[in-house]
Amino acid sequence: MSSLRAALNVLKDELIEFHKPLSEKYEIPSVMKEYDGKNPILFKNSKEHNTPIIAGICGKREFFKRFLSCQSDEELYVKINAAVNNPLKTDKQDDAPVKEVFEKPDLTKFPILTHYERDAGPYITSAVVISRSLTKGFQNASIHRLLVIGKDRLAIRVVPRHLYALYNEAKKLRKPLPVAIAIGLHPLILLAASSGPRFGVDELTVANALLNGALKVTSCENIGVYVPAEAEVVFEGYMLHDVEVDEGPFVDITGTYDVIRKQPVIELINVMRRKDFIYQALLPAGSEHQLLMGLPKEARIWDHVSKVVSKVVKVRLTPGGCGWLHAAISIAKQSEGDGKNAILAAFAAHPSLKHVVVVDEDIDVDNIEEVEWAIATRFQGEEDLVIVKGCRGSSLDPSADQERLLTSKVGFDATKPLNKPAEKFKRALIPCKYDAKSGDVVYYVSDEG
């Protein structure tokens, strides 16, 4: 099964149902924030609509491991990379669940949330935007924020990647670009939409590989775009080639407000949906946002670094680095220079990366205190610091040159030097542990004998 509902069934034991009606403006997002990274939440309705709203279903790394039947991070990365490199063609389905209802677009009928106090308005944040090249015919699917600016109009933030290229192609032809906006999808479809395969590969075929061939697509009759057949809602429309409006403020992955820019407008022409549709919401700068953007990049970093060192133990785009700008990588070091090679490989794998710390395999990169301890005891600035100036950076970094997308990148090689005895860098251990429940002291054998 490739539906949102199938994924909810997988997580049914963790699901929290919220029955008290809350406002879509600030109140529901405040509950989403409280449970962020902990549990999926199903709001049975809101003060404004009777539509159920699901949030948090992509909020934990363990959820993705469960969806992909993975036992380890390495297995997770291997499956993500395999799907990106070996996409699987989707089968078409005419009689699709998303085609139960057809209606004229009216965005006021949908429980679209306003998340933060300075937001420009209600934002759709969990939609996959699917488009088609006007000249080459291939599809592209990617996640974009969408600001409601009318009953049938949205402003879309488009960064210089694949959809941006298709939009510029349409502008040169002076034609509108057909787009479908799919909401209420299996988390693996959202993950695939963030995976960044080569230009020309339909991310839905990456999703189909992740879903072991279970994803079916159906056509949008008005615009010739194929969308997931089991989506909850699909808006059909066109990205206008000659209209732009101010988009923002909006809180992006860093938890800060992105700058206001002129961005394209989507004019909606049709809605198809399930009769009892579930609206899927995502908290900007929350754990879902960070994992959906970051997991495919972690997989790519793992792959790149694995090609320059003998073993990569773990990769993390850290929460303190917004799940995007900072990486902590543990490796099995064999030669001097392995740490620096790992740093450079990480920067090559993820161009938005700003700071990288590489540590030995005895350091748990999920424990920031251990990472800091490695920097304190294994790092020397004049020998182990890597600085690369004038690099392409992230538009999301408020300290960078956000117009030219330039930044400085810094790497910290916090691995043990091999010209000193290894025991100098081991933490001292007490060879027993006090059990407070039993009152006993339990001895154990350490790796020191």
N, C-alpha and C positions, 0 to 999 in steps of 0.2 A: 504494500500500500504506500502511496506517495502523497498522502493528504495531510493537512494540518491535524485533522481528527485522528488519523492513525498515530501521529506523533504524540498527541495528547493522551492516547490510550497507553502508550509506552511509559508515560510519566504520571499515570493516574494516581500512584501512591504518594507522589510529592505535590500534587495539585492542591492549591488552596482556593476554595470558592468564596467569593465576597458578595454577600447578598444586600448589603446596605447601599442604596443608590447614592452615588457621589457625582459631583460635577465633572464634566470632561475638561473644564478649565482649572488646572492646578491640582484639584483634589485627587482624582484618579492617579495622576503622575506622582503625587506625594506618597501614595500607597505603593506604587511601583518602586519608588526609591527605597522605601522601608524594606521591601523583600528582594531588593536587587542582588543578584548573584546567589540567591538562596532557593526560592521556590517559584514555579510558574503560578500565576494567579488568573483565575477566571472571574471577571466582574460580570455578574448575571445581567446587569443593566446599569444605566446611568440616570442622572436626573433629567437628562435631555432626550434619551432614546431608550427603547426597550431591547436594543441589540446587545448580545453578550460580547465582551471584550476580553481577549486573551493577551497576556504579557508574560515575559520571563521564560518562555519556552526554549530560548537559545542562551540562557543566562549562566550555564555552568559547562565547563569543559567535559565533565563526566557525562552530561546529557549527550554530547556529540559522540563520545566513545560508545554510549549505549546504542545510539541510532546506527552507528557503523560497526557494532559488535567488535569493538577494540578493547584490548586489555592494557595497552601501554601507549604512551605518547608516540613512540617510534612507529607503532602499527597505525596509529591515527594519521601521522604524517605520510606514511607510505601510501595509504589509501587515498588521501587527498591528492598527492602528487600523481598517483596512477590515473585517477579520474581526469585530472587536468591534461595529462599527456596522452590519454587513450579515451577520448569522449565516445559516447555510445549513442547512435542515432535513435531518436524517439519514434514511437508508433503514434499514428493519428487516430483520433476517436471523434466521431461526429456527435453522438448522443452523450454529451458530457454533463456532469453534475453542475458545473458552473453556468450551464445554459438553461437552468430551470426558469429563470425570470429574465426578461429583457425590458428595459425601461429607459426613459429619457434621463440624462444626467441631472442630478440635483444633489450637490455635495452636502446640503443642509440635512439630508436624510441619513447621513452617516456619522458615527460617533468619533469624529476626528479631534484629537486632543491638542490643547494648548499646554505646554510643559513648564516653561519658565517665565518669570515675571516680565522680562523684556522681549519675549518672542514677538515677532511681527504679526502672528496670528496662529490659527490652527495649522498644524503640520502633519501630513502623512509621512511616517518615518520608517515603515516596514515594507514598503512596496518594492517589487521588482519591476523595473521599467524595461519593456521588451520592444525592440525596434528592428527595422529592416533596412538594409542598404538600398537606396534608390537605383543604384547602377549595377551592383554585384549580386543583390538578392539575398545575401546571408543575413542571419539574425544576430542580435546582440542582446544580452540581458544583464542588467546591473542595478544596484540599489541606489536610489537618489532621494533626497528630501524634497518634499512637494508642499509649497505654501498655498493655502486656499485663498484665492483672490476674487472669487465669485462663485455662483452656483455651478457653473460649468467651466471654470478656468482655474488653472494652477500655475504657479511659478516654479520652475525646476532649477536646482543647482546642478550645473554640469561642469565637471572638472576636466582638464585636458587629457582625456583617455578615450576609450572606444566610442561611447555615445557622442562625445564631443566631435570626433572625426566624422561620424555619420551626419550630425547636425550641420557641420561646416560644408559637407558634400551637398546637402539639401539647400543650404543658403546659396551656394554657387549656382545651383540649378534654378534658384528662386522658386522652390517648391516646399510645401510643408512636409515634415517628416512624420510618417505614421508611427504611433506609439501605443502600446497597450500597458496598462498599469495593473499589475496583479497583486492582490492583497489576500492574506490568509493562506500561507503556503507551508509545506513541510520544511523544517529547519535546514535540511540538506539542500533544498533548492536555494534558500537564502545564502547558504555557505558557498554553493557553486557560483552564484551571482557575484560573489566577492572574490572569486578565485583567480581572476586575471589570466585566462589562457591567452594564447596568441590571438591577435586581431583577425577576425574572420571565423573564429570558432564560436558557435552558439553555446552559451553557458548552460542552457537547458540540457544539452547533450552531456555536459560534465555532470550535471545533477542526475541524469539518467544512469551514468556510470556509478555514481555514489549510491544510487538506489537499486543497483543490480538489475536495471532494465525495467523497473516498475513504473517509470514516469510515462504517462500518456499526455499528448498535447491535442488541443482542438483549435480550430481556426476562428479568428475574429472575422466575421463575414464582411465587415465594412472596410477593413484596412489591410487584409492579407497577412496578418501576423499570427503566429501560433503561440498559444499560451498553455500553461498547465491545466489539464482538463478538470482536475479536482480542486482548483482554486476556489476560495470563498466568494471573491468579487473580482471582476475585471472591468476597468474603465477603458473604453476605446477613444482615441482622439488623434490629434495632430500637434506636433511641436511647430509653432509658427516660425517661418524663416525671417519675418520682418517685424516682429514685435518683441521687445524686451522691457522688463520692469525691474524696479528695485526688489531684491530678494534679501531677506534678513531684517533685523538680527535673528540669529539662530545659534543655539548652543551646540557646538560640534564635539568631537570625541575628547578634546582636551578639557571639557568642562567650562570653557570660556566662550564668549560670543564671537562668532566669525564676523568678518567685515561685511558690510552691505555692498552688493554688486548688482549691476544690470545683468539679468538672466532671462533665458527664453520663457515663453508662455506656451502652455499646452491647452488647447481648446478641446473639450470633450464632446463627443457626438453620440455616445451610446454607453449603457451599462448592462452587463450580464452578470448574474449572480445566482447563488443558491437561495431558495425560499427562506431558509432559517440560517442565514449566513452568520458567521462569527467574524468580528472585526479584530484584526491582529495589530497590536500596538507595540512600540519599542521606545524605551526611554533614551533620549539622546545623552551621550556620555556615560551611559550605564554599562553593565557587564555584557549585555547582549550586543550592544554597539561595538564594544571593544573586541569581543570574541569573533563576531562575524567578520569584522575587518582584519583582525589579527591572526586568527588561526591559519588561513591560507598563507599568510606571510611567514608565520613560524615554520610551516611545512617547507616553504621555499628556502628559508634560511638554513634549516636542517639539511636540506639537499645540497645547497652550495657549500656549506662548511664541511659536510661529509666528504666532499671531493678534495679537500686540502689537508685534512687531519685524519688520523686513523679511526677515531671514534668520537661521535657527538653523543653525549649523555643526555642532555636536556636543553631545550630552547624555551625561553620565555620572553614575550613582549610584556613587560611588567605593568601591573596596575598603576604604579606611581608614574610610569612613563606614558600613561593614558592608553595602554594597550597598543601603542603605535610608534612612539618616538624612542623608546629605550628597550634594549635587549640585554638579557643576561644569558650567557651560554656556558655550559660546562662541557669540558672535553677531556679525553684521556691524552695528556701531553706526552709525546715521545721525544721531540727534538726542540731545541731552542728555536724560536720563530714560529712555532705552531700557533701560539696565541695571537700573534700579529696577523698571520695568514687567515686565521678564523675571523678576526675583526674585519679585514678587507673583504672577505667573502660575504660576510653578513651585510656590509654596506652595498655590495653589488646586488645581493638578492632582494633587498628592500630599500629602494631609493629614498623613501621618506624617513628612514632611520637616522637618528641624530647622535645617540650615545650608545656604545656597546661595552659591556664588561665581559671578559672571558675569564673563567675560573677553572680550577681543576675538578675532577670528578668527585672528590670528597666534599665539595661544597654544594648545598642544596639551593638551586637558584630560585626556588619558591620561597625561600627564607631570606628576606632582604638583609637581616642582621648578619647572616653568614656571608653574604656577598660583600657587605661592608667590611667584615672582619678580614676577608681575603684581600681587599684593597689595602687595609691597614697593615697587614703583615707580609704581603707578597708582592707589593707594587712599589716601584721606584719611578718617579715622574720623568727623570731625564733619560731613563732607559726603556720604560714600558708604556709611555704615553704616545698615542698616535693621533695627530691632528691633520685633518684634510680641510683646507679652506676653499671657499667659493664653489661648494657642491650644490647640486640640485637638492632642495629640501622639500618640506611639506608646507602647503598653504595653510595648514591647521596650526602651525607653530607661531604664536603671536610674537615671539622674539626674533623670528627670521624676517628676511626681506620677502614679504608676502606678495609683492607685485612681480618681482623677478624670480621668485621661488628659490632663493639662494640662502645657504646656511653654512656653518662650519660643523664638521663632524668630528667627534672625539671617541677614541677607543682606549680602553684600559685593559692592558694585559696583566691580569692579577693571578697568573699562574705561577707556581713555584719555580724559581730558577734551578736548573739542573746541576749547576756547579757548586751547590751547597748540599749538605746532608739533609735527606728528606725528613729526618726526625725533628729538625729545627722548626718545621712548619706544622707539626701535629699538635692538636689541642690535648692538654693534659686530661687524663681520665681518672676517676675514682672507680676502682674495680668492683664496686658493689652498689646496690641501690636500695634505699629504704622504702618499704611498702607501708604506706600510712594506714591501709585498711587492716592488715594483719599485724602490724607492729614489728615485722621481721625485716632483717637486712639480708638481701639476696646477693650472693656473689656470682659473677659471670666471668667468662674468659674473653679478654679483649684481643685485638689483633696483635698486641704486643706480648702476648703469652699469658 
